[in-house]
């Protein structure tokens, strides 16, 4: 169980403009991810150090986005102005979460221009929609060299999160102490005033700490 990535729903001016603001703030380049055909979304990727990454994601005008919980979550966050949508934990086995949540993981995929395909299974988006402080979970499958953090070597490090919510709630959701997947990513927990969830993420960059 480890922290894998953070997801930022694009703002009203769209995927490219939102990504350009974030990549400029971090002093790095973003790269095109691709379309998630099962979810009706597409993303841009900013690789981070320590096998982590930041994705900026946009909902598409596609029937899948109305049916898939991930598409629904992106649409709702973007409609509210965009911003941090959630965080994701990678695990080796989704079966305990499937059993506890009473539903099966769903497949996800996107293709590279050269035909290679990134594939995974994920679960927990409905939980994220109901309570945005909790992470969703995925299991990567296929070629590990295709993990989005490996698009290029990055020195930008995710150092801390500010989350409106409670460590106890997220620990209950994970079935493990929340500190386990976070490892060296610090968390400041705040009492939620309104909807819980990620308030900000701080990164260590070549120009110092940057909080988004």
C-alpha positions, 0 to 999 in steps of 0.5 A: 500500500503506497501513495500513488498520485493526486488528481486535479479536476480541470478548471473552467478554461479546460485541461490545457490551460489548467495544466499549464498553470500548475506546471508553470508553478512547479517549474516542470513540463507536463505531458499528455496522458490520454483518453480513459475510454471506460470513464469518459475522461482524459488527463495530463501527467506531471511526474513526481519523484518517489514513484508518484505523479500528479494528474490533471483530468477533464471530463469528455462529452462522452456517454461513458462519463455519465455512467462511470463514477470516475467521470461523474466525479470529475464532472462534478468537481470541474462544474464546481470550479475545478481543483483537487478531486482526490488522492489515490493509493496503489495496492497489490491486492484489491480483493479485501477492499472488494469484499469490504465494499461489497462490489468489484473493482472496475478496469481502466486503461489508456493507450499510448500513440505507439499502441502500448496500453496502460491498464489497471483495476480501481475501486473506491470512487463512489466512496470518494464522491460521498466523502472526498477525504478518502482515497480511491484505490488501484492495482496497476497491471501490465508493464511497470515501466509504463507507470505515469511517474516514469514518463521522465525523471523528476526532482519535484517531490510531493511533501505534504497534503492539507486535508479537511477530514480526519486521520481516523476516518481515512484509517477506517476506510483503508483498513490500515493506519493512514500513515502507511501509504503516505510514508514521507508525505506529511498531512495536516488534518483540518476540521471540515467546514463544508465538504471534506477533501484535499485543500492543498498539496505542497511540492518541493521544487527547484525554486523551493516549496510550492503549494497548490 
